[in-house]
Structures are given as structure tokens and as C-alpha cells.
Amino acid sequence: MKEENPTSQEISMKWYANSLSKALGLKYPIIQAPMASAASVELAAAVSNAGGLGSLGLSYHKLENIISDYNKITNKTNHSVNLNFMTHKNPSINVTKNKKFKNHITKYYKEYGINYIPKINNTCETFNTDQLNLLLHMNPKVVSFHFGLPKASFIKKIKEQNIYIISSATTVEEAKILENSGADAVIAQGFEAGGHRGTFHSSYKEGEIGLFSLLPQIVDNVQLPVIAAGGIADGRGIAAAFMLGAKGVQLGTAFLTCPEASVHPLWIKALNNSKERETRITSAFTGRPARGIVNRLLREMDGKENILPDFPTVGSIIKPLANSASLIGDEDFLSLWAGQSAPMSQNIPARDLIEKLVKEVSDIFKNIKNN
Ligand SMILES: Cc1cc2nc3c(=O)[nH]c(=O)nc-3n(C[C@H](O)[C@H](O)[C@H](O)COP(=O)(O)O)c2cc1C
């Protein structure tokens, strides 16, 4: 007679064959986080080809680059991919604030012998009609949004094409808002996470919740599948997330040291030395809170956030400085985005990482049942 409970073999084989992987057309519900320029076409394609979900962060792209990257990735993989856009408020231009910030930054420009400080401008488009039309034309399996969902009329059009919609929540309240606004799945983004906080409704302080606390509370309060993100770097983290009710995981930092990623060598060096370093939340690089490895700009801007212009315009002043400094091997002005599990980075190709993670999780579930 067949056992009512699945065998350990069945559990270890089946943890990944769930409703989320089915809806996204995946073998494994492991998502490589969209990471603006760091998540290259090569990285995303390798992840999708290995059975996970590769993601491209496209908000800093011009329209022609969005379509060219999409064409490149569809030439490299037939599997599902996720296109990611940001939904921040358009920045307001505050002349006095901009002047104050430029004055503050001048000393750094002088240090590197750069005479010309560029005009502060918007480096990253909020999700708009042109991007929507392009998205509908590209028709990917999945779209994800950071900083909340776009307006209802946009969501309606995306839903009409059956594109699966995901977005990040940093509190239970935000998860409920996403559920009521048309998301198909919610990412619970813990405070450990690298890169920008997805906070869009709660205060940033309210969203400072570790994944172990945030995830089960979101699972208990929404009907949608929940994807865990923040500090997950190996099979133990994934298994723990599943035990807390997640149907999938999204890993960012763990993929940064894959050779397919497009990450500055000084950033890789910082990730590989991250055991001796610290990560912290800062607005210094873009005007919006994000977690990165502590370096000079992060340290020296601490407590001076009130002089920062709006997200993302800060980046237009910091980027040229970061470029000049990094040319002479100086990481001081690079945004070294990383989550709290950065010291667990493995420096292995994306396919190997996916296979390793899957094996680790399967072994854990097998052992739990056997012990
Ligand atoms: C370098 C970097 C860039 C990121 N850029 C984006 C982005 O463009 N869009 C987005 O939705 N999330 C972005 N994130 C956040 C991730 O979606 C995710 O929440 C985070 O990577 C999870 O934490 P972990 O890095 O500890 O795995 C970024 C994260 C990192 C590390």
C-alpha cells in the first residue's frame, strides 16, 4: 500500500516542483535578482539555461538598449526570463539643494583633478508608457518592479498579455498593497538584502525587518506565492526560506561573483574581502537607501543625507567620480552593493552555482526526513 506521507526521496526530489515554478515555467524556483548593470545578459541567460529564472534590470537602459539586450538574451536562451523596471517617483529638481550637494562634492572632484562637475540629471527612468509599450512588444514570461507597482492602467495591460507580475515588499502592509494592486507573487525583501531597499509605502525604518521575521508574516497575510530575498547564499538559506513558507527565492549578491556577471574588479575584490568588512545601508550613491560594503563615500556621507538630491539624480554626480577613481585602482566612490551574506560568495559559474544550491537543498530535506 502506498504511504500517505511522501518518502524522503520524494521530498528531496520535489521541493522545487511547486506552483511557482509551474507558473513561471521553471525547473527550479530560484531567481537571480535583477541587478541593474551587474546582471548581464550572459549571467541571466546562464541562470535561465540552468533551470532558474534569469533577470535583467533595465531601468538605467535607453529604449534601444532594452530591446537589444532582450534580443541578445532570447538568442541565448529559450527559457523564461524576467525583465525588471523601477517605479520610483520622478525626481523633483531643487536648485538650492543641488548646489549645496555639488559644493560638498567639489573637494572630491578636486582630489582627482577633475575640473568639470556635470549637471545633476535623471539617470534612471521611472516605468513609463514607452517602457510599457516595449514590454508588451517583448512579451517576456515575467516582469518585476522595484519600489512598488506601476499605475492600474499599466497593470491591466500587462495582465491582458498574461505576463507574470512580481514586486518587492519590505513590510506586511506593502505585501498586502501589492496583492490588492495586481501582483501575481510578492518578494519578501529582508533587511539583509544587497542593493536598494524596495520600500515604497512604509517608512524605511519600518521596513528594516530581517527575513526570518518578515517572510512568515507575509506568508500568513497574503494568498499569493511569496519569494524570499535577502542574505540567502547557499542551500541552507533556501531550505530555511521554504520551511518558513516561501515558494521561491531571489538571490542577488550570491550571483555577483559569477564570472558571467558584469562587476567591476574592485567590487569583486571587496566582495572577496567582505569577511573583514561591513555592509551598511546608505543613500550616498543614489539618494535612496541601499545596502553596500562600507567604503569612503559611504562613511563620509553618513549623517549628511539631508543634502542629497532626489533618487536617482545623485548618481549623475557620483558616477564620474567613481569612474575616475576606479581608473587608478581606488574603490572609494564605487557603490559596492552587497547583502549581509557577501562573505559566502563562491566565485563559480552561474550554472555550477544553481546546481550546487539545488543539491544542497535536496540533501537537507533528505537528511531532515532521515534523522
Ligand atoms: C548589485 C545589486 C543590484 C540590485 N539591483 C536591483 C534592481 O535593479 N532591481 C531590483 O528589483 N532589485 C535589485 N536589487 C535587489 C535584489 O532584487 C534583491 O532584493 C537582493 O539582491 C536580495 O539580497 P541578497 O543580495 O542578499 O541576495 C539589487 C541587488 C544587488 C545586490
Ligand as a Chemical Component Dictionary entry (heavy atoms), coordinates in Angstrom:
data_LIG
# 
_chem_comp.id                   LIG 
_chem_comp.type                 NON-POLYMER 
_chem_comp.pdbx_formal_charge   0 
_chem_comp.three_letter_code    LIG 
# 
loop_
_chem_comp_atom.comp_id 
_chem_comp_atom.atom_id 
_chem_comp_atom.alt_atom_id 
_chem_comp_atom.type_symbol 
_chem_comp_atom.charge 
_chem_comp_atom.model_Cartn_x 
_chem_comp_atom.model_Cartn_y 
_chem_comp_atom.model_Cartn_z 
_chem_comp_atom.pdbx_ordinal 
LIG C1  C1  C 0 24.088 44.817 -7.021  1  
LIG C2  C2  C 0 22.626 44.760 -6.769  2  
LIG C3  C3  C 0 21.768 45.467 -7.611  3  
LIG C4  C4  C 0 20.390 45.368 -7.443  4  
LIG N1  N1  N 0 19.565 45.990 -8.342  5  
LIG C5  C5  C 0 18.237 45.714 -8.320  6  
LIG C6  C6  C 0 17.397 46.139 -9.390  7  
LIG O1  O1  O 0 17.844 46.772 -10.354 8  
LIG N2  N2  N 0 16.082 45.815 -9.314  9  
LIG C7  C7  C 0 15.560 45.076 -8.273  10 
LIG O2  O2  O 0 14.354 44.782 -8.285  11 
LIG N3  N3  N 0 16.333 44.690 -7.251  12 
LIG C8  C8  C 0 17.664 44.969 -7.251  13 
LIG N4  N4  N 0 18.457 44.526 -6.224  14 
LIG C9  C9  C 0 17.861 43.881 -5.023  15 
LIG C10 C10 C 0 17.554 42.416 -5.271  16 
LIG O3  O3  O 0 16.367 42.304 -6.028  17 
LIG C11 C11 C 0 17.364 41.571 -4.001  18 
LIG O4  O4  O 0 16.400 42.137 -3.176  19 
LIG C12 C12 C 0 18.645 41.373 -3.202  20 
LIG O5  O5  O 0 19.739 41.148 -4.044  21 
LIG C13 C13 C 0 18.489 40.184 -2.273  22 
LIG O6  O6  O 0 19.504 40.172 -1.301  23 
LIG P1  P1  P 0 20.944 39.482 -1.492  24 
LIG O7  O7  O 0 21.721 40.421 -2.354  25 
LIG O8  O8  O 0 21.459 39.377 -0.107  26 
LIG O9  O9  O 0 20.727 38.160 -2.170  27 
LIG C14 C14 C 0 19.847 44.613 -6.364  28 
LIG C15 C15 C 0 20.722 43.932 -5.506  29 
LIG C16 C16 C 0 22.086 43.992 -5.695  30 
LIG C17 C17 C 0 22.997 43.225 -4.777  31 
# 
loop_
_chem_comp_bond.comp_id 
_chem_comp_bond.atom_id_1 
_chem_comp_bond.atom_id_2 
_chem_comp_bond.value_order 
_chem_comp_bond.pdbx_ordinal 
LIG C1  C2  SING 1  
LIG C2  C3  SING 2  
LIG C2  C16 DOUB 3  
LIG C3  C4  DOUB 4  
LIG C4  N1  SING 5  
LIG C4  C14 SING 6  
LIG N1  C5  DOUB 7  
LIG C5  C6  SING 8  
LIG C5  C8  SING 9  
LIG C6  O1  DOUB 10 
LIG C6  N2  SING 11 
LIG N2  C7  SING 12 
LIG C7  O2  DOUB 13 
LIG C7  N3  SING 14 
LIG N3  C8  DOUB 15 
LIG C8  N4  SING 16 
LIG N4  C9  SING 17 
LIG N4  C14 SING 18 
LIG C9  C10 SING 19 
LIG C10 O3  SING 20 
LIG C10 C11 SING 21 
LIG C11 O4  SING 22 
LIG C11 C12 SING 23 
LIG C12 O5  SING 24 
LIG C12 C13 SING 25 
LIG C13 O6  SING 26 
LIG O6  P1  SING 27 
LIG P1  O7  DOUB 28 
LIG P1  O8  SING 29 
LIG P1  O9  SING 30 
LIG C14 C15 DOUB 31 
LIG C15 C16 SING 32 
LIG C16 C17 SING 33 
# 
